């Protein structure tokens, strides 16, 4: 069946999804709400249909969802793909389904896997899924008492979605107390706090497609969040990613599937919240084994860029199977090539950053290198300019991780905008 698809979102993740969907011979038309300058090359950007912020009123969120459903009806959409975490947590998939429009992504009940860290950790505890030790508080004073009595450093997290700023890694009691104050001030997102033991180990992202019954794992990936080389400076939304991890054992992906993603899918189904979409746990790997430190309910960003360039199966076939509960009938294939994505950022990011800076050099890149737009637009003169903190994700593939890394950075060097900055150690092995 050929499909007219509506994609929700506007960042680098959504550009990568649109790029992959467009490769399908089954796609008759592709619309995106609201998109960016890059998605405009693959989709019809619905620029008037913009997502409200996480902190918007419920009235504004409902208005957006009503408008999205109405537009889908007007466009005769066959399938909606809800990519970002916010509209998933609001129940946009439920709205589409109630209107008779098939939608890819978890329902509001299933999206609690990401929308409530406390709920997710309790689910893992009930179903014996390995996770970091977590204590939950709805009283900041009790949280403060706990950190004062803690014997080691902790990670303080807001229970709800917080624009990627809801987790603070602390080194001492004073840091932890300050983190409690900061996150409690977030409003509803910080009304409940989780405090986790700070542990050491390698971090890996273990994405998997799920149809509510079974899962199909994606290749493992590793992202870089700190803004400066050597993991220094404040955290970003993700400033680079590589796949597969050079350090991973041959059986790590199978172990994550067997002990984490497949059990999460079974647990959700057992609790009447069948999960259809993408389960994305962040996992610590150390001498104690595996521990989930967070769980998301959608594609990561920029992980999506590094993953989808390796996907060989038609993404439309996979998405349709997840919606219909037939994922086990699809042969999901991935390239053996490695991939590296380097994110170019606006000056000042992740703090206050400049926008409207002209971008040049994209036309000079190697044909096989993908550039995914995260924060771009066209100015009144038609020039490509910056429009966000994370601007572009330059993504390369090659038979080895080292070759993919070299190709990505060779092409990054050809792109220019004032004050552009990026890490120079994405996918770099420590011994190198």
DAZIKA-V569451 format. One line per field, one symbol per residue. phi: phi as a letter, one per 30 degrees, with the letter a starting at -180 (. if undefined). burial: I if it has 24 or more other C-alpha atoms within 12 Angstrom, else O. Layout:
# DAZIKA-V569451
phi: ???
burial: ???
This chain:
# DAZIKA-V569451
phi: .dbccccckbcdedddddedddddddddabcbcciadddddcbcdcddccdddecddddddddddddddddddddhdcaccccddeddddjddedddddicebckddedddeecdbddddddedddchcdaddbccbcbeddddedddcdcbdbccbddcdbhiccbbdccaddddddddddddddjedcdcccbcddcckdcbcceadbcjbbbbdcedbbcccddceihciddcdkclabadddcdddcdddddddcbddddddddddchbecclbcbdcbdbbddjcbdcabccaddbceedddddcdcdedddddddddcibddccddcbddddbbcccccdejdcddbdbiddcbjddcddddccccdcbbacdediddbdbaddcbcdbbbadbdddddddddededccbaeiebadcbdiddedd
burial: OOIIIIIIIIIIIIIIIIIIIIIIOOIIIIIIIIIIIIIIOIIIIIOOIIIIOIOOOOOOIOOIIIIIIOIIIOOOIIIIIIIIIIIIIIIIIIIIIOIOIIIIIIIIIIIIIIIIIIIIIIIIOOIOIIIIIIIIIOOIOOIIOIIOOOOOIIIIIIIIIIOIIIIIIIOOIOOIIIIIIIIIOIOOIIIIIIIIIIIOOIIIIIIIIIIIIIIIIIIIIIIIIIIIOOOOOOIIIIIIIIIIIIIIOOOIIOIIIIIIIIIIIIIIIOOOIIIIIIIIIIIIIOOOOIIIIIIIIIIIIIIIIIIIIIIOOIIIIIIIIIIIIOIOOIOIOIOOIIIIIIIIIIIOIIOOOIIIIIIOOIOOIOOOIIIIIIIIIIOOOOOIIIIIIIIIIIIIIIOOIIOIIIIIIOIIIOIIIOOIIIIIIIIIOOOO
